[in-house]
Amino acid sequence: MAEHDRTLFMETIHTFLAMYRYLRRYSRQMHEAGLSGRKIATLRCLREAGPLTIGQLRDYLYINDSSTSELVSSMEEEGYVTRARCEADNRVVIVALTPAGRDTAEKTPLGGLPLLREKLRMLPPARLAFIREALTEIKDLLELPDDP
């Protein structure tokens, strides 16, 4: 491997490792505070969008129905959200923030994946497509499955 190629390889690995370590560190800090990245993302999503259905949260978090229901149940027990049946369609469950949930969403330091979600949302489509391509290639190199 040529010196330039080796340098590029090492810089790429170091950049990936720095991101990986940062995400793990942020995740540990939030877990120590009793929050997971999914909980933080859910709180911030509900704060921004208002009440959502379980299906809308599932799609936002990119997890399955069962995991979404478990997450919402846990957050309800902790006093962050409430669940109610939709008056128009009793099969639909609406999730909304409680005052404690809103307060937690506003006071929790923004970092990790919740920060990435907010920053990516603000990028121009061409830049977002470029990042998506790079991440897809990394996912393929790691031989990750497509399932959430």
C-alpha positions in Angstrom: 0.0 0.0 0.0 1.4 3.4 -1.0 2.1 5.9 1.8 -0.7 8.2 0.7 -3.1 5.3 0.5 -2.1 4.1 4.0 -2.5 7.6 5.4 -6.0 7.9 3.9 -6.9 4.4 5.2 -5.7 5.3 8.7 -7.5 8.7 8.7 -10.7 7.0 7.6 -10.5 4.4 10.4 -9.6 7.0 13.0 -12.6 9.1 11.9 -14.9 6.2 12.2 -13.5 5.2 15.6 -13.8 8.7 16.9 -17.5 8.7 16.0 -18.0 5.3 17.4 -16.4 6.2 20.7 -18.3 9.5 21.0 -21.6 7.7 20.4 -20.8 5.0 23.1 -19.7 7.7 25.6 -22.9 9.8 25.0 -25.0 6.6 25.3 -23.3 5.7 28.6 -23.9 9.2 30.0 -27.6 9.0 29.0 -28.0 5.5 30.4 -26.5 6.7 33.7 -29.1 9.5 33.7 -31.8 6.8 33.1 -32.4 7.6 29.5 -31.6 5.7 26.3 -31.1 7.2 22.9 -34.5 5.9 21.8 -36.2 7.6 24.7 -34.4 10.9 24.0 -35.2 10.6 20.3 -38.9 9.9 21.2 -39.1 12.8 23.6 -37.6 15.2 21.1 -39.7 13.9 18.3 -42.9 14.3 20.3 -41.8 17.8 21.5 -41.3 18.9 17.9 -44.2 17.1 16.1 -46.8 16.9 18.9 -48.8 13.7 19.6 -48.1 10.8 17.3 -49.4 7.3 16.7 -47.3 4.2 17.7 -46.8 3.6 13.9 -45.4 7.1 13.4 -43.0 6.6 16.2 -42.0 3.2 14.9 -41.2 4.7 11.5 -39.3 7.6 13.0 -37.2 5.3 15.3 -36.8 2.6 12.7 -37.7 -0.2 15.1 -40.4 -2.9 15.0 -43.9 -2.7 16.5 -43.1 -4.7 19.6 -40.0 -2.7 20.5 -42.0 0.5 20.0 -44.8 -0.6 22.2 -42.3 -1.7 24.9 -40.5 1.6 24.7 -43.8 3.6 25.0 -45.0 1.4 27.9 -41.7 2.0 29.7 -41.8 5.8 29.1 -45.4 5.9 30.3 -44.5 4.1 33.5 -41.7 6.7 34.0 -44.2 9.5 33.5 -42.7 10.9 30.2 -45.7 10.1 27.9 -49.3 9.2 27.9 -51.2 6.9 25.6 -54.8 7.3 24.6 -57.0 5.6 22.0 -57.9 7.8 19.0 -61.6 8.8 19.2 -62.0 8.4 15.4 -60.5 4.9 15.3 -60.2 3.0 18.5 -57.5 0.7 17.1 -55.1 3.6 16.9 -53.0 4.6 19.9 -51.9 8.2 20.3 -48.7 9.0 22.3 -48.2 12.5 23.8 -45.7 14.1 26.1 -46.5 14.8 29.7 -45.1 18.0 31.3 -42.3 15.9 32.8 -41.5 14.5 29.3 -41.4 17.9 27.8 -39.2 19.2 30.6 -36.8 16.2 30.1 -36.7 16.7 26.4 -35.8 20.4 26.8 -33.2 19.8 29.6 -31.4 16.8 28.2 -28.1 17.7 26.5 -28.4 17.1 22.8 -25.8 14.7 21.5 -25.4 11.3 19.9 -28.0 10.1 17.5 -30.6 12.6 18.6 -28.2 15.4 17.6 -27.4 13.6 14.3 -31.1 13.4 13.5 -31.6 17.1 14.0 -28.4 18.1 12.1 -29.2 15.7 9.1 -32.7 17.1 8.8 -31.2 20.6 8.1 -28.9 19.5 5.3 -29.5 20.2 1.7 -30.8 17.1 -0.2 -27.6 16.7 -2.3 -25.4 16.7 0.9 -27.8 14.3 2.6 -27.7 11.9 -0.4 -23.9 12.0 -0.3 -23.8 11.0 3.4 -26.4 8.3 2.8 -24.3 6.8 0.1 -21.2 6.8 2.3 -23.1 5.3 5.2 -24.6 2.6 3.0 -21.2 1.7 1.7 -19.9 1.4 5.3 -23.0 -0.7 6.2 -22.2 -3.0 3.2 -18.5 -3.3 4.2 -19.6 -4.4 7.7 -22.0 -6.9 6.0 -24.9 -5.6 8.1 -28.4 -6.9 7.4 -31.2 -4.5 6.2 -33.5 -5.3 9.1 -34.0 -2.8 11.9 
